[in-house]
């Protein structure tokens, strides 16, 4: 086994409807020009965006996922959260309001967290939770919940 540790450089979401997914992530603020979307007549579609930190966020249709993953199983639900940092506490409130106002489901309205950030969660069209978080403000930290 090699001594090099794996590096997370890509997140790939398999989506039910490419167009509604792209509309959501465009509304979120990602640059996903139509020219960057690969489409086929069979329904095998792919789109990707390289984020400022170098991570590549990709979207594949179910038809495409079935072509490269012989073990693909259609199963709903997500147990992860895609986290996006925003420039300010106000930006979290504004982006959440814009997404919910555009018809996307908000599952956690913006609030001040115990770790000192402003945080909210909106679901993308496939139900993937998308977290919106401001920079941490150490002056706003407080004890966390008793678990």
C-alpha positions as CSV (number, residue, x, y, z in Angstrom):
1,X,0.0,0.0,0.0
2,X,1.3,3.5,-0.9
3,X,2.3,5.9,1.9
4,X,0.3,8.7,0.4
5,X,-3.1,9.6,2.0
6,X,-6.1,9.9,-0.2
7,X,-7.2,13.5,-0.9
8,X,-10.8,14.5,-1.2
9,X,-11.0,16.4,-4.5
10,X,-14.4,15.6,-5.9
11,X,-18.0,15.3,-4.7
12,X,-20.3,13.6,-7.1
13,X,-24.1,13.8,-6.6
14,X,-26.3,11.5,-8.6
15,X,-29.5,13.4,-9.3
16,X,-33.0,12.6,-10.5
17,X,-33.5,15.7,-12.7
18,X,-30.4,17.5,-14.0
19,X,-32.3,20.7,-14.9
20,X,-34.0,21.3,-11.5
21,X,-30.7,20.4,-9.8
22,X,-28.7,22.9,-11.9
23,X,-31.4,25.6,-11.2
24,X,-31.0,25.0,-7.5
25,X,-27.2,25.2,-7.5
26,X,-27.3,28.3,-9.8
27,X,-29.7,29.9,-7.4
28,X,-27.3,29.0,-4.6
29,X,-24.7,31.0,-6.5
30,X,-22.5,28.5,-8.3
31,X,-21.5,29.2,-11.9
32,X,-22.8,26.4,-14.0
33,X,-23.0,27.6,-17.6
34,X,-25.1,25.5,-20.0
35,X,-22.1,25.0,-22.2
36,X,-20.5,23.0,-19.3
37,X,-23.4,20.5,-19.2
38,X,-22.9,17.3,-21.1
39,X,-26.1,15.8,-22.3
40,X,-27.0,12.7,-24.4
41,X,-30.2,11.5,-26.0
42,X,-30.2,8.5,-23.7
43,X,-30.5,10.7,-20.6
44,X,-26.9,10.2,-19.5
45,X,-26.0,13.8,-18.4
46,X,-23.1,15.3,-16.5
47,X,-22.2,18.7,-15.2
48,X,-19.4,19.9,-12.9
49,X,-18.0,23.0,-11.3
50,X,-14.6,23.6,-9.8
51,X,-15.1,25.4,-6.5
52,X,-12.7,28.2,-5.2
53,X,-11.0,25.7,-2.9
54,X,-10.2,23.3,-5.7
55,X,-12.9,20.7,-4.9
56,X,-14.9,19.6,-8.0
57,X,-18.6,19.3,-7.5
58,X,-20.2,17.0,-10.1
59,X,-23.7,16.1,-10.9
60,X,-24.6,12.9,-12.8
61,X,-28.0,11.6,-14.0
62,X,-29.1,8.2,-12.7
63,X,-28.7,6.9,-16.3
64,X,-25.0,8.0,-16.3
65,X,-24.4,6.5,-12.9
66,X,-25.7,3.2,-14.0
67,X,-23.3,3.2,-16.9
68,X,-20.2,3.5,-14.7
69,X,-21.3,1.8,-11.5
70,X,-22.5,-1.8,-12.1
71,X,-23.6,-2.0,-8.5
72,X,-25.8,1.2,-8.7
73,X,-29.0,0.8,-6.7
74,X,-31.8,3.3,-6.8
75,X,-32.2,4.3,-3.2
76,X,-33.4,7.6,-1.8
77,X,-32.1,9.6,1.1
78,X,-28.9,11.2,2.0
79,X,-26.9,11.1,5.2
80,X,-24.4,13.8,4.3
81,X,-24.5,17.6,4.2
82,X,-22.9,19.7,1.5
83,X,-21.5,22.7,3.3
84,X,-21.0,26.0,1.7
85,X,-19.3,28.9,3.4
86,X,-20.7,32.4,2.9
87,X,-19.0,35.8,3.5
88,X,-21.1,37.0,6.4
89,X,-24.0,36.2,8.8
90,X,-26.2,38.4,6.7
91,X,-25.3,36.5,3.6
92,X,-26.6,33.3,5.2
93,X,-30.0,34.9,5.9
94,X,-30.2,36.4,2.5
95,X,-29.2,33.2,0.6
96,X,-31.6,31.1,2.7
97,X,-34.4,33.5,2.0
98,X,-33.7,33.6,-1.7
99,X,-33.6,29.8,-2.0
100,X,-36.8,29.3,0.1
101,X,-38.4,32.1,-1.8
102,X,-37.6,30.3,-5.0
103,X,-39.5,27.3,-3.8
104,X,-36.8,25.1,-2.3
105,X,-37.4,23.4,1.0
106,X,-35.7,25.0,4.0
107,X,-35.1,22.4,6.7
108,X,-33.3,24.6,9.2
109,X,-33.9,28.4,9.2
110,X,-30.9,30.5,9.9
111,X,-29.8,30.6,13.5
112,X,-26.8,31.5,15.7
113,X,-25.0,28.3,16.5
114,X,-23.2,27.5,19.8
115,X,-19.9,27.3,17.8
116,X,-20.2,30.9,16.8
117,X,-21.5,30.8,13.2
118,X,-24.7,31.7,11.5
119,X,-26.1,28.5,10.0
120,X,-29.0,27.3,7.8
121,X,-29.9,24.2,5.8
122,X,-31.8,24.0,2.5
123,X,-32.6,20.8,0.6
124,X,-31.6,20.5,-3.0
125,X,-34.2,19.0,-5.5
126,X,-33.0,15.4,-4.6
127,X,-33.3,16.0,-0.8
128,X,-29.6,16.5,-0.2
129,X,-29.1,18.8,2.7
130,X,-27.1,21.9,1.8
131,X,-25.6,23.8,4.7
132,X,-25.0,27.6,4.6
133,X,-22.5,28.8,7.1
134,X,-21.0,32.2,7.9
135,X,-17.4,32.6,9.2
136,X,-17.0,31.8,12.9
137,X,-17.2,34.6,15.3
138,X,-15.4,33.6,18.6
139,X,-17.3,36.3,20.5
140,X,-20.6,34.5,19.8
141,X,-19.5,31.1,21.0
142,X,-21.4,29.5,23.9
143,X,-21.5,26.0,25.5
144,X,-22.9,23.3,23.3
145,X,-25.9,21.1,24.0
146,X,-25.6,18.5,26.7
147,X,-25.5,15.2,25.0
